[in-house]
Amino acid sequence: MPIYEFHCEDCGKNFESLIMIASAVNDLTCKYCSSPNIKKMISATSSIPAQGSPIPAGALSGCSSKSGFS
């Protein structure tokens, strides 16, 4: 089930919400201040490669070369 991230333009807080159907976004309000003045944020996704799959170049950026991956 999709979890979306939102930003409230009135109180400035970010929050997540589980949205069952796309039309429910129109009725959503900020969970902190109840304002309807919210914007959907672009969320980063994550995935785990299947066992035995090669790890894409750059996927481990910032990791130490001592991590055992080459």
Distance bins in CASP14 RR format, pairs under 12 A and 6 or more apart:
PFRMAT RR
TARGET T0000
AUTHOR 0000-0000-0000
RMODE 2
METHOD distances of the structure
MODEL  1
1 16 0 0 0 0 0 1 0 0 0 0 0
1 17 0 0 0 0 0 1 0 0 0 0 0
1 18 1 0 1 0 0 0 0 0 0 0 0
1 19 1 0 0 1 0 0 0 0 0 0 0
1 20 1 0 0 1 0 0 0 0 0 0 0
1 21 0 0 0 0 0 1 0 0 0 0 0
1 24 0 0 0 0 0 1 0 0 0 0 0
2 16 0 0 0 0 0 1 0 0 0 0 0
2 17 0 0 0 0 1 0 0 0 0 0 0
2 18 1 0 0 1 0 0 0 0 0 0 0
2 19 1 0 1 0 0 0 0 0 0 0 0
2 20 0 0 0 0 1 0 0 0 0 0 0
2 21 0 0 0 0 1 0 0 0 0 0 0
2 22 0 0 0 0 1 0 0 0 0 0 0
2 24 0 0 0 0 0 1 0 0 0 0 0
2 25 0 0 0 0 0 1 0 0 0 0 0
2 40 0 0 0 0 0 1 0 0 0 0 0
2 43 0 0 0 0 1 0 0 0 0 0 0
2 45 0 0 0 0 0 1 0 0 0 0 0
3 15 0 0 0 0 0 1 0 0 0 0 0
3 16 1 0 1 0 0 0 0 0 0 0 0
3 17 1 0 0 1 0 0 0 0 0 0 0
3 18 1 0 1 0 0 0 0 0 0 0 0
3 19 1 0 0 1 0 0 0 0 0 0 0
3 20 0 0 0 0 0 1 0 0 0 0 0
3 40 0 0 0 0 0 1 0 0 0 0 0
3 41 0 0 0 0 0 1 0 0 0 0 0
3 43 0 0 0 0 1 0 0 0 0 0 0
3 45 0 0 0 0 0 1 0 0 0 0 0
4 14 0 0 0 0 0 1 0 0 0 0 0
4 15 0 0 0 0 1 0 0 0 0 0 0
4 16 1 0 0 1 0 0 0 0 0 0 0
4 17 1 0 1 0 0 0 0 0 0 0 0
4 18 0 0 0 0 1 0 0 0 0 0 0
4 19 1 0 1 0 0 0 0 0 0 0 0
4 20 0 0 0 0 0 1 0 0 0 0 0
4 22 0 0 0 0 0 1 0 0 0 0 0
4 24 0 0 0 0 1 0 0 0 0 0 0
4 25 1 0 0 1 0 0 0 0 0 0 0
4 28 0 0 0 0 1 0 0 0 0 0 0
4 38 0 0 0 0 0 1 0 0 0 0 0
4 39 0 0 0 0 0 1 0 0 0 0 0
4 40 1 0 1 0 0 0 0 0 0 0 0
4 41 1 0 0 1 0 0 0 0 0 0 0
4 42 0 0 0 0 0 1 0 0 0 0 0
4 43 1 0 0 1 0 0 0 0 0 0 0
5 13 0 0 0 0 0 1 0 0 0 0 0
5 14 1 0 0 1 0 0 0 0 0 0 0
5 15 1 0 0 1 0 0 0 0 0 0 0
5 16 1 0 1 0 0 0 0 0 0 0 0
5 17 0 0 0 0 1 0 0 0 0 0 0
5 18 0 0 0 0 0 1 0 0 0 0 0
5 19 0 0 0 0 0 1 0 0 0 0 0
5 25 0 0 0 0 0 1 0 0 0 0 0
5 28 0 0 0 0 0 1 0 0 0 0 0
5 31 0 0 0 0 0 1 0 0 0 0 0
5 38 0 0 0 0 0 1 0 0 0 0 0
5 39 0 0 0 0 1 0 0 0 0 0 0
5 40 1 0 0 1 0 0 0 0 0 0 0
5 41 1 0 1 0 0 0 0 0 0 0 0
5 42 0 0 0 0 1 0 0 0 0 0 0
5 43 1 0 1 0 0 0 0 0 0 0 0
5 44 0 0 0 0 1 0 0 0 0 0 0
5 45 0 0 0 0 0 1 0 0 0 0 0
6 12 0 0 0 0 0 1 0 0 0 0 0
6 13 0 0 0 0 1 0 0 0 0 0 0
6 14 1 0 0 1 0 0 0 0 0 0 0
6 15 1 0 1 0 0 0 0 0 0 0 0
6 16 1 0 0 1 0 0 0 0 0 0 0
6 17 1 0 0 1 0 0 0 0 0 0 0
6 18 0 0 0 0 0 1 0 0 0 0 0
6 19 0 0 0 0 1 0 0 0 0 0 0
6 25 0 0 0 0 1 0 0 0 0 0 0
6 28 1 0 0 1 0 0 0 0 0 0 0
6 29 0 0 0 0 1 0 0 0 0 0 0
6 30 1 0 0 1 0 0 0 0 0 0 0
6 31 0 0 0 0 1 0 0 0 0 0 0
6 32 0 0 0 0 0 1 0 0 0 0 0
6 35 0 0 0 0 0 1 0 0 0 0 0
6 36 0 0 0 0 0 1 0 0 0 0 0
6 37 0 0 0 0 0 1 0 0 0 0 0
6 38 1 0 1 0 0 0 0 0 0 0 0
6 39 1 0 0 1 0 0 0 0 0 0 0
6 40 1 0 1 0 0 0 0 0 0 0 0
6 41 1 0 0 1 0 0 0 0 0 0 0
6 42 0 0 0 0 0 1 0 0 0 0 0
6 43 0 0 0 0 0 1 0 0 0 0 0
7 13 1 0 0 1 0 0 0 0 0 0 0
7 14 1 0 1 0 0 0 0 0 0 0 0
7 15 0 0 0 0 1 0 0 0 0 0 0
7 16 0 0 0 0 0 1 0 0 0 0 0
7 17 0 0 0 0 0 1 0 0 0 0 0
7 30 0 0 0 0 1 0 0 0 0 0 0
7 31 0 0 0 0 0 1 0 0 0 0 0
7 32 0 0 0 0 0 1 0 0 0 0 0
7 35 0 0 0 0 0 1 0 0 0 0 0
7 37 0 0 0 0 1 0 0 0 0 0 0
7 38 1 0 0 1 0 0 0 0 0 0 0
7 39 1 0 1 0 0 0 0 0 0 0 0
7 40 0 0 0 0 1 0 0 0 0 0 0
7 41 1 0 1 0 0 0 0 0 0 0 0
7 42 0 0 0 0 0 1 0 0 0 0 0
7 43 0 0 0 0 0 1 0 0 0 0 0
8 14 1 0 0 1 0 0 0 0 0 0 0
8 15 1 0 0 1 0 0 0 0 0 0 0
8 17 0 0 0 0 0 1 0 0 0 0 0
8 28 0 0 0 0 0 1 0 0 0 0 0
8 29 0 0 0 0 1 0 0 0 0 0 0
8 30 1 1 0 0 0 0 0 0 0 0 0
8 31 0 0 0 0 1 0 0 0 0 0 0
8 32 1 0 0 1 0 0 0 0 0 0 0
8 33 1 0 0 1 0 0 0 0 0 0 0
8 34 0 0 0 0 1 0 0 0 0 0 0
8 35 1 0 1 0 0 0 0 0 0 0 0
8 36 0 0 0 0 1 0 0 0 0 0 0
8 37 1 0 0 1 0 0 0 0 0 0 0
8 38 1 0 1 0 0 0 0 0 0 0 0
8 39 0 0 0 0 1 0 0 0 0 0 0
8 40 0 0 0 0 0 1 0 0 0 0 0
8 41 0 0 0 0 0 1 0 0 0 0 0
9 29 0 0 0 0 0 1 0 0 0 0 0
9 30 0 0 0 0 1 0 0 0 0 0 0
9 33 0 0 0 0 0 1 0 0 0 0 0
9 35 1 0 0 1 0 0 0 0 0 0 0
9 36 0 0 0 0 1 0 0 0 0 0 0
9 37 1 0 1 0 0 0 0 0 0 0 0
9 38 1 0 0 1 0 0 0 0 0 0 0
9 39 1 0 0 1 0 0 0 0 0 0 0
9 40 0 0 0 0 0 1 0 0 0 0 0
9 41 0 0 0 0 0 1 0 0 0 0 0
10 29 0 0 0 0 0 1 0 0 0 0 0
10 30 1 0 0 1 0 0 0 0 0 0 0
10 32 0 0 0 0 1 0 0 0 0 0 0
10 33 1 0 1 0 0 0 0 0 0 0 0
10 34 0 0 0 0 1 0 0 0 0 0 0
10 35 1 0 1 0 0 0 0 0 0 0 0
10 36 0 0 0 0 1 0 0 0 0 0 0
10 37 1 0 1 0 0 0 0 0 0 0 0
10 38 0 0 0 0 1 0 0 0 0 0 0
10 39 0 0 0 0 0 1 0 0 0 0 0
11 29 0 0 0 0 0 1 0 0 0 0 0
11 30 1 0 0 1 0 0 0 0 0 0 0
11 31 0 0 0 0 0 1 0 0 0 0 0
11 32 1 0 1 0 0 0 0 0 0 0 0
11 33 1 0 1 0 0 0 0 0 0 0 0
11 34 0 0 0 0 1 0 0 0 0 0 0
11 35 1 0 0 1 0 0 0 0 0 0 0
11 37 0 0 0 0 1 0 0 0 0 0 0
11 38 0 0 0 0 1 0 0 0 0 0 0
12 30 0 0 0 0 1 0 0 0 0 0 0
12 32 0 0 0 0 1 0 0 0 0 0 0
12 33 0 0 0 0 1 0 0 0 0 0 0
12 35 0 0 0 0 1 0 0 0 0 0 0
12 37 0 0 0 0 1 0 0 0 0 0 0
12 38 0 0 0 0 1 0 0 0 0 0 0
12 39 0 0 0 0 0 1 0 0 0 0 0
12 41 0 0 0 0 0 1 0 0 0 0 0
13 30 1 0 0 1 0 0 0 0 0 0 0
13 31 0 0 0 0 1 0 0 0 0 0 0
13 32 1 0 1 0 0 0 0 0 0 0 0
13 33 1 0 0 1 0 0 0 0 0 0 0
13 34 0 0 0 0 0 1 0 0 0 0 0
13 35 0 0 0 0 1 0 0 0 0 0 0
13 37 0 0 0 0 0 1 0 0 0 0 0
13 38 0 0 0 0 1 0 0 0 0 0 0
13 41 0 0 0 0 0 1 0 0 0 0 0
14 30 0 0 0 0 1 0 0 0 0 0 0
14 31 0 0 0 0 0 1 0 0 0 0 0
14 32 0 0 0 0 1 0 0 0 0 0 0
14 38 0 0 0 0 1 0 0 0 0 0 0
14 39 0 0 0 0 0 1 0 0 0 0 0
14 40 0 0 0 0 0 1 0 0 0 0 0
14 41 1 0 0 1 0 0 0 0 0 0 0
14 43 0 0 0 0 0 1 0 0 0 0 0
15 28 0 0 0 0 1 0 0 0 0 0 0
15 29 0 0 0 0 0 1 0 0 0 0 0
15 30 1 0 0 1 0 0 0 0 0 0 0
15 31 1 0 1 0 0 0 0 0 0 0 0
15 32 1 0 0 1 0 0 0 0 0 0 0
15 33 0 0 0 0 0 1 0 0 0 0 0
15 34 0 0 0 0 0 1 0 0 0 0 0
15 35 0 0 0 0 0 1 0 0 0 0 0
15 38 0 0 0 0 1 0 0 0 0 0 0
15 39 0 0 0 0 0 1 0 0 0 0 0
15 40 0 0 0 0 0 1 0 0 0 0 0
15 41 0 0 0 0 1 0 0 0 0 0 0
16 28 0 0 0 0 0 1 0 0 0 0 0
16 30 0 0 0 0 0 1 0 0 0 0 0
16 31 0 0 0 0 1 0 0 0 0 0 0
16 38 0 0 0 0 0 1 0 0 0 0 0
16 40 0 0 0 0 0 1 0 0 0 0 0
16 41 0 0 0 0 1 0 0 0 0 0 0
16 43 0 0 0 0 1 0 0 0 0 0 0
17 24 0 0 0 0 1 0 0 0 0 0 0
17 25 0 0 0 0 1 0 0 0 0 0 0
17 27 0 0 0 0 0 1 0 0 0 0 0
17 28 1 0 0 1 0 0 0 0 0 0 0
17 29 0 0 0 0 1 0 0 0 0 0 0
17 30 0 0 0 0 1 0 0 0 0 0 0
17 31 1 0 0 1 0 0 0 0 0 0 0
17 32 0 0 0 0 0 1 0 0 0 0 0
17 38 0 0 0 0 1 0 0 0 0 0 0
17 40 0 0 0 0 1 0 0 0 0 0 0
17 41 0 0 0 0 0 1 0 0 0 0 0
17 43 0 0 0 0 0 1 0 0 0 0 0
18 24 0 0 0 0 1 0 0 0 0 0 0
18 25 0 0 0 0 0 1 0 0 0 0 0
18 28 0 0 0 0 0 1 0 0 0 0 0
18 31 0 0 0 0 0 1 0 0 0 0 0
19 25 1 0 1 0 0 0 0 0 0 0 0
19 26 0 0 0 0 0 1 0 0 0 0 0
19 27 0 0 0 0 0 1 0 0 0 0 0
19 28 1 0 0 1 0 0 0 0 0 0 0
19 40 0 0 0 0 1 0 0 0 0 0 0
19 43 0 0 0 0 0 1 0 0 0 0 0
20 27 0 0 0 0 0 1 0 0 0 0 0
20 28 0 0 0 0 0 1 0 0 0 0 0
21 27 0 0 0 0 0 1 0 0 0 0 0
21 28 0 0 0 0 0 1 0 0 0 0 0
22 28 0 0 0 0 0 1 0 0 0 0 0
22 40 0 0 0 0 0 1 0 0 0 0 0
24 40 0 0 0 0 0 1 0 0 0 0 0
25 36 0 0 0 0 0 1 0 0 0 0 0
25 38 0 0 0 0 1 0 0 0 0 0 0
25 39 0 0 0 0 0 1 0 0 0 0 0
25 40 1 0 0 1 0 0 0 0 0 0 0
26 36 0 0 0 0 1 0 0 0 0 0 0
26 38 0 0 0 0 0 1 0 0 0 0 0
26 40 0 0 0 0 0 1 0 0 0 0 0
27 36 0 0 0 0 1 0 0 0 0 0 0
27 38 0 0 0 0 0 1 0 0 0 0 0
28 34 0 0 0 0 0 1 0 0 0 0 0
28 35 0 0 0 0 0 1 0 0 0 0 0
28 36 1 0 0 1 0 0 0 0 0 0 0
28 37 0 0 0 0 0 1 0 0 0 0 0
28 38 1 0 0 1 0 0 0 0 0 0 0
28 39 0 0 0 0 0 1 0 0 0 0 0
28 40 0 0 0 0 1 0 0 0 0 0 0
29 35 1 0 0 1 0 0 0 0 0 0 0
29 36 1 0 1 0 0 0 0 0 0 0 0
29 37 0 0 0 0 1 0 0 0 0 0 0
29 38 1 0 0 1 0 0 0 0 0 0 0
30 36 1 0 0 1 0 0 0 0 0 0 0
30 37 1 0 0 1 0 0 0 0 0 0 0
30 38 1 0 1 0 0 0 0 0 0 0 0
30 39 0 0 0 0 0 1 0 0 0 0 0
31 38 0 0 0 0 1 0 0 0 0 0 0
32 38 0 0 0 0 0 1 0 0 0 0 0
46 59 0 0 0 0 0 1 0 0 0 0 0
47 53 0 0 0 0 0 1 0 0 0 0 0
47 55 0 0 0 0 0 1 0 0 0 0 0
47 56 0 0 0 0 0 1 0 0 0 0 0
47 59 0 0 0 0 1 0 0 0 0 0 0
48 55 0 0 0 0 0 1 0 0 0 0 0
48 59 0 0 0 0 0 1 0 0 0 0 0
49 55 1 0 0 1 0 0 0 0 0 0 0
49 56 1 0 0 1 0 0 0 0 0 0 0
49 59 0 0 0 0 1 0 0 0 0 0 0
49 60 0 0 0 0 0 1 0 0 0 0 0
49 69 0 0 0 0 0 1 0 0 0 0 0
53 59 0 0 0 0 0 1 0 0 0 0 0
54 60 0 0 0 0 0 1 0 0 0 0 0
54 69 0 0 0 0 0 1 0 0 0 0 0
54 70 0 0 0 0 0 1 0 0 0 0 0
55 61 0 0 0 0 0 1 0 0 0 0 0
55 63 0 0 0 0 0 1 0 0 0 0 0
55 67 0 0 0 0 0 1 0 0 0 0 0
55 68 0 0 0 0 0 1 0 0 0 0 0
55 69 1 0 0 1 0 0 0 0 0 0 0
55 70 0 0 0 0 1 0 0 0 0 0 0
56 69 0 0 0 0 0 1 0 0 0 0 0
57 69 0 0 0 0 0 1 0 0 0 0 0
57 70 0 0 0 0 0 1 0 0 0 0 0
58 69 0 0 0 0 0 1 0 0 0 0 0
59 67 0 0 0 0 0 1 0 0 0 0 0
59 69 0 0 0 0 1 0 0 0 0 0 0
60 66 0 0 0 0 0 1 0 0 0 0 0
60 67 1 0 0 1 0 0 0 0 0 0 0
60 68 0 0 0 0 1 0 0 0 0 0 0
60 69 1 0 1 0 0 0 0 0 0 0 0
60 70 0 0 0 0 1 0 0 0 0 0 0
61 67 0 0 0 0 0 1 0 0 0 0 0
61 69 0 0 0 0 0 1 0 0 0 0 0
62 69 0 0 0 0 0 1 0 0 0 0 0
63 69 1 0 0 1 0 0 0 0 0 0 0
63 70 0 0 0 0 0 1 0 0 0 0 0
END
